[in-house]
Amino acid sequence: MSFVFLLKFVDVFFDILFFALFARVLLSWIYPFGHHHSNRIVSIIFESTEPLLNLARKVPHRIGMIDLSPIIAFIMIEVARYLILSALASLIYI
């Protein structure tokens, strides 16, 4: 397996995670109380992003009634992407 493939795979994985979280934010306006069990695709999006949002909720994340945990999760995704891709890229050039 080539390192370039691995770098691209990790990058695409984080893209998918980013867009799933973005879809979750948009869908939370449609299903505000989590009643999404009738639609399988919506359920998959909610279930796949919930661990990341639970982690983001451990940080103080409210300003009044505004929930900032999705923004914290977006930042976590980008930081993890940068750290992992940097570590993998450094392995290529060693």
RODO-2510 file (C-alpha; in nm, 4 decimals, decimal comma):
residues 94
     n   res          X          Y          Z
     1     m     0,0000     0,0000     0,0000
     2     s     0,1484     0,3309    -0,0980
     3     f     0,1684     0,6247     0,1384
     4     v     0,0026     0,8522    -0,1155
     5     f    -0,3039     0,6273    -0,1145
     6     l    -0,3055     0,6306     0,2654
     7     l    -0,2818     1,0110     0,2739
     8     k    -0,5680     1,0426     0,0275
     9     f    -0,7778     0,7875     0,2172
    10     v    -0,7354     0,9751     0,5461
    11     d    -0,8130     1,3056     0,3759
    12     v    -1,1322     1,1665     0,2188
    13     f    -1,2332     1,0116     0,5527
    14     f    -1,2121     1,3506     0,7217
    15     d    -1,4036     1,5105     0,4322
    16     i    -1,6840     1,2576     0,4774
    17     l    -1,6869     1,3167     0,8527
    18     f    -1,6955     1,6944     0,7988
    19     f    -1,9887     1,6747     0,5551
    20     a    -2,1754     1,4260     0,7756
    21     l    -2,1463     1,6707     1,0642
    22     f    -2,2605     1,9549     0,8379
    23     a    -2,5600     1,7438     0,7301
    24     r    -2,6304     1,6709     1,0968
    25     v    -2,6413     2,0433     1,1725
    26     l    -2,8832     2,1056     0,8850
    27     l    -3,0970     1,8046     0,9761
    28     s    -3,1174     1,9176     1,3380
    29     w    -3,3326     2,2044     1,2152
    30     i    -3,5693     1,9584     1,0459
    31     y    -3,5653     1,7035     1,3299
    32     p    -3,5080     1,9332     1,6299
    33     f    -3,5841     1,6764     1,8984
    34     g    -3,4136     1,3761     1,7410
    35     h    -3,7249     1,2065     1,6014
    36     h    -3,5423     1,0703     1,3005
    37     h    -3,5879     0,6964     1,3425
    38     s    -3,8179     0,6558     1,0425
    39     n    -3,5523     0,7635     0,7900
    40     r    -3,2536     0,5266     0,7752
    41     i    -3,0119     0,7722     0,6114
    42     v    -3,0886     1,0400     0,8687
    43     s    -3,0434     0,7818     1,1458
    44     i    -2,7021     0,6842     1,0079
    45     i    -2,5924     1,0484     0,9967
    46     f    -2,7104     1,1110     1,3527
    47     e    -2,5543     0,7892     1,4869
    48     s    -2,2206     0,8387     1,3114
    49     t    -2,1745     1,1979     1,4305
    50     e    -2,3024     1,1543     1,7860
    51     p    -1,9697     1,0297     1,9344
    52     l    -1,7907     1,3349     1,7982
    53     l    -2,0578     1,5712     1,9281
    54     n    -2,0561     1,3998     2,2681
    55     l    -1,6834     1,4649     2,2873
    56     a    -1,7362     1,8291     2,1869
    57     r    -2,0109     1,8697     2,4476
    58     k    -1,7603     1,8008     2,7259
    59     v    -1,6083     2,1429     2,6533
    60     p    -1,8159     2,4413     2,7717
    61     h    -2,0215     2,4967     2,4608
    62     r    -2,3140     2,7274     2,5266
    63     i    -2,3588     3,0994     2,4882
    64     g    -2,7077     3,1616     2,6179
    65     m    -2,9299     2,9307     2,4159
    66     i    -2,6809     2,8832     2,1316
    67     d    -2,5130     2,5424     2,1229
    68     l    -2,1566     2,5724     1,9939
    69     s    -2,0685     2,2018     2,0113
    70     p    -2,0887     2,1569     1,6294
    71     i    -1,8366     2,4394     1,5831
    72     i    -1,6080     2,2761     1,8397
    73     a    -1,6506     1,9440     1,6552
    74     f    -1,5606     2,1075     1,3208
    75     i    -1,2448     2,2476     1,4793
    76     m    -1,1622     1,9054     1,6274
    77     i    -1,1995     1,7433     1,2848
    78     e    -0,9674     1,9938     1,1201
    79     v    -0,7051     1,9710     1,3964
    80     a    -0,7122     1,5904     1,3828
    81     r    -0,6853     1,6008     1,0020
    82     y    -0,3844     1,8313     1,0198
    83     l    -0,2063     1,6281     1,2882
    84     i    -0,2655     1,2904     1,1256
    85     l    -0,1791     1,4034     0,7725
    86     s     0,1320     1,5818     0,8984
    87     a     0,2445     1,2709     1,0851
    88     l     0,1840     1,0498     0,7817
    89     a     0,3559     1,2945     0,5475
    90     s     0,6605     1,3040     0,7737
    91     l     0,6826     0,9241     0,7455
    92     i     0,7039     0,9540     0,3689
    93     y     1,0038     1,1819     0,3790
    94     i     1,2035     0,9976     0,6458
***
